[in-house]
């Protein structure tokens, strides 16, 4: 779900099958999930040219890198400013994911409390 959301935020939405294929391409432990190490492996494989051309992972790697030939190194200042801007946008994305995860946890806790309250009321009527 997080990979799907990330790809949508980067402007490269993927189908469910596309996401599964992306994960399968770097899933070293075959758990169907991306660990942090496997996520970093995407960029390592992209740099080594080991990703398939039509792979969503290659798209991800290209979307999240800064091409010096395009950006240039005009005194290196613009390059580093562009890199900082790219990193700060990634931080915003991480914050959005964290907020969504926190919201899901809060909703689950609320659901548990409602169930417990219902069971308590139910037991009062069944005795």
N, C-alpha and C positions, 0 to 999 in steps of 0.2 A: 504494500500500500504506500509506503514511504517513497519507494523508487518511482512508483506511478505518479505521485504528487510532485516529486522533484522533476521528473521529465516534463510534466505539464507546466510547471513554473518556468522551466528553461525554454519553453516554447517548442518542445519536441515530444508531444504526447505519443504514447505507445499503446498498442492493444495488449490485452491480457496475455496472449500467446507471445507477443513480442517481448514483454517484460520477463516471462518465464524463460525465454531463450537467452535474454541478456544475462539473467542470473546464472543459468546453466553454463554459460560460456566462461565464467570465472569462479564458479562454486567448487572450491577445492575439497571441501569436506562433505559434499553431496547432501547437505541438509535443506536445500531449497531456499536458503536465505543468504544474504550478503553480510559477512562480518566486515569489520573495519579493514582488516588485512585484505580481504577479497575486493573491497571497494577500491583500495589503493592499487591493487593489482590491475584494475581497469586502466589506470593511467600509465602504469609500467608497460603493460602490453601495447597500449596505444603508441607509446614512444618507441617501442621496439618493432612496431608494424605488425604485431601478431593478432590484431583484431580483424574480423571479417569486414569487408568494405560496406556491406549493407547492414551491419550490426548497429543496433541502437547504442551499444557501448561506445562505438567509435564516434557517434554523434555526441554522446555525453562528454567524452573526452575533449572533442573539438569545441564544444560549447563552453567548457569551463577553463580553457586555456587562453592565454594571451599570445597572439602571434606577433613576434617582434618585427617580422617583415612588414606587417600592416601597421602596427603601432609605431614602429621606429624606436630609436633610442636618442631622441633629440636631447642630448646632454643627460640621458638616462632618467631625468626627472619625470617626463611624461610616462615612461614605461613603469616606473615604480608607483606613480599616482594611479595609473590604470590597474596595476596589480592590487593595490590597496583597495581600490573601488570594487574590483572583482571579489576580493576576499570579504569585504564588508557586505556585499550583496549575498554571499554564501552564508555569512553569519545571520543575516535577516532570515534566510531560508531555514537555517537550523533553529532559530527562535520560533518560527512558525510551526515547524514540526514538533518542537518541544511543547508549545502551547496546545497543539492538538492532542498530543499524548497525555498531557496533564488533564485536559478536558475529559478525555475518555476515562481516565482513572477516577476523576471526580464523579462522573456519571455512574461508573460501576459501583463506587462506594455508596452513592445515593440509592442505587437499585438494591444493594445488599441491605441497607437500613430499612427500606420499604418492605422488603421480604421478611426481615426479622420482625418488624412491627405487625405485619399481617399474620405471621405465625403466632405471635403473642396474643393477638385478638382472637384468632381461630381457636387457640387452646382454651381461652376463657369460655367459649361457647360449647366446646366439646366435653367439658367436665361436668 
